[in-house]
């Protein structure tokens, strides 16, 4: 739909994600998504378009030869690939009711893309198979933060301060709560319990991923490409980045096992000229043009966001704490882009 508007002389100024909650079909969707293994749609898009002369419209297509399969790296983009075994899940992954908007806690050690990657493997991985992590590095910029070593500890077991009637809880209560957290982290590490969900903590599972070497004689069921934060992009990176994702798509269509999944993460970009590049839409078009829906079909479209930018479902605002919203005219010209997209493609043949 957005592509149709662009083709008829509109330019995309804003692309806003609105999260849906408590819709009338929530109960039925909960049942169907577990039975047929899909995520419930819990988001919609609000697009702000501006009319310009049609001859000035940039359709944002890549050159035809960019869609051809080629070997080797792409100029300006470096590939880093790591093969690991999928950690076994103590539950059936599709049994967890999840929507299409996932929230993540901020972490001082692990980056947002790393935590996104962890939850993608936890939800879409397949037991007794391998998965591949593909990092794309913009060679003219600082690379994204590297994976921590296996010896890095999880701060989820750090001490927690509890308040009771305005005073700190006693040493016994702090030790007890700390022990509960440590026991929970150990059970997660051993794979005996799961925290899979839209708002789960991903650090324990992420550390588990790092300890899993690849297995021989098992299929490759999953390839995950985390998104690159848009703050690292410059205008000349965009075409090379899209071309790199096209090459990964060709490679995945050959190497994945039947019904294997390719997960591509991307984030919209606003360049230094103020133009919005809707990479979610553009990458989806690139994949369909490169390999076609017959070889790779879009299975899920997920919006990811860090906590603080989206209200949680259980947030209830009391009358005493309510703050009247006010309109300020000195806001920035454009809304900040705080969300990213993860597209899950299934190999058909």
Helices and strands as residue ranges (DSSP letters): H 2-7, E 10-19, H 26-36, E 43-51, G 54-56, G 64-67, E 77-85, G 93-95, E 101-104, H 112-124, E 130-138, G 155-157, E 163-164, E 167-168, H 171-190, H 203-210, E 220-225, G 230-232, H 237-255, E 261-266, E 269-270, E 276-277, H 279-295, E 296-306, E 339-347
